[in-house]
Amino acid sequence: MTVAVRATPTAALLWAMATLGFAAGATALRYAEAEARLQQEGRGLQRLIAQRADQHDAHLTAISALAAGLPGMTEGLRQVAESILRFYPRILAVDAVALPSGEAPALAFTTRDGCAPGSTCAAGVVRAAAVATDAMPVPLPQGPGRYLLAKRVGEGPATRALALEIDAARLLEAEAATGEAAAGARLSLTLPDGTPLLARAGDPPGSPFTVSLAFAAPIGSTSQPMLLHLERQPSLFAIVPWGLVAGFSVVVAAVAALGLGLTRSRRAAREARRRAELGEQAARLAHAGRVNALGEMASGIAHELTQPLTALLSQSQAALHLARRGSAVDAETLLAALEANVAQARRAGGILARLRDWAANDLPPPRPIEINAILRGVAALNARDMQLRGVEVALDLPDPSPIALAEPVQAEQVVHNLLRNAADAMEANPAGAPRRVSLAARTLPGGGAEIAVEDTGPGLPPAILDRLFETFFTTKPGGMGLGLPLCRTLVERMGGGIEAAAAPSGGARFVVRLAGAST
């Protein structure tokens, strides 16, 4: 059995909610990973800058011992300074300035090109840095990211100011094997008072919808107490793991489709079993209804059989009388009487055959039948009962008869039930009111046949039209509510349909449509 799986609105909503929930969770994890990665990069950069700040302190300590012996130690100081500049390119210059009281500062030593000892080139800046702070970074106006790290050494007339000019941007240079530190992040180094030392722009946002990742920590150096700030603003679309979400969505959809298909398959199997059980119950009910109808039609059956049996008796007695006379003329009359007996016997046999089929529970498959014969047969079987109840049965049958694909006994049972329902409904008619049931047939334009059963009873209230064919629904005192549902079951089993409406005459009108033989 093949079951078509179609997504219901509820299933689609649940699928969308599951996908959105997973996307939100996966995005939150990706955000947490990106934030953790930035924190890790920030801590690594913090350690790197702190290590290099400690190196600066070590360099100042190393050259302070040589600077105390100036001018005699100039050559040794130059060798050390040049070595520092060569191995540490972030250190741009090494200066030593004499600080005699009340005199203009003059360079005692410098590595700057174009400046010589005894000149005032950069001496004022170095002295100002040394006087303003001892071993604290001082920003320089020469360019962004440059600062002086100055330190005073010696006492009295031998006081010196030592300074390293440092390029803060090169503090951030990672080792060649590790690439750029905190690549793509916006970076800044500031002094504790907020004075900026360095600012590096990050990658521009990829879309208007961004998320913010930040890291801030102080550099653990006593002489260079800077603050490091990192920030990234990745696009929200870059954070969402689209491939993972798409894969999850497909898997969930496949699992949901499989589960829905299995559920519907089981439901379809249960429904098929239920329909089969209902079909068996309907078949048993139909058989019981036919057997019960035999009892209801007993008087009509007896009346129907009485006519051919009476004719057989009278014609047999007449033939016997003629046979005793033995004349030739009487022999021809005898032959006619015997032929009439055969016809009446066949008529009685036909009545009994219809009764046998009616009571049988093993019915043949549908076949092309004449609807006129069905209506005539039902009218004949119920003629005696209708006569006793004062009901006139009128047949409106076209010529030629409409042909439909149906099972004759089931078709007769449907018409029989509708006829008896009409007769029962007209029991409530006032005295003297007409009691008439019309059985009409016609051929449908597209093939097949239509049977209409119309009465002159009290009619059908509009409020009950939608419930007429519900099992156990009845408006008849003492009724069980099984007749009309059984009619619908039998008609639908034959591939037809049945409907009810109010008749123009004020009574009820039931219309049965059966498929044509070629449908």
Salt bridges, closest charged atoms under 4 A:
GLU41 OE1 - ARG232 NH2 2.69
ASP95 OD2 - ARG112 NH2 2.79
GLU165 OE1 - ARG112 NH1 2.70
GLU165 OE2 - ARG146 NH1 3.50
ASP167 OD2 - ARG170 NE 3.88
GLU173 OE2 - ARG170 NE 3.95
GLU175 OE2 - ARG52 NH2 3.87
GLU180 OE2 - ARG200 NH1 3.08
GLU231 OE1 - ARG186 NH2 2.24
GLU271 OE2 - ARG274 NH2 2.53
GLU271 OE2 - ARG275 NH1 3.75
GLU296 OE1 - ARG420 NE 2.78
GLU304 OE2 - ARG347 NH2 3.78
ASP330 OD2 - ARG325 NE 3.33
ASP385 OD2 - ARG389 NH1 3.37
ASP385 OD2 - ARG420 NH1 2.95
GLU392 OE2 - ARG436 NE 3.86
ASP424 OD1 - ARG389 NH2 2.38
ASP424 OD2 - LYS476 NZ 3.05
GLU427 OE2 - ARG389 NE 3.17
GLU427 OE1 - ARG435 NH1 3.86
GLU450 OE2 - ARG442 NE 2.90
GLU450 OE1 - ARG513 NE 3.12
GLU454 OE1 - ARG509 NH1 2.92
GLU470 OE1 - ARG467 NE 3.16
GLU499 OE2 - ARG513 NH1 3.28
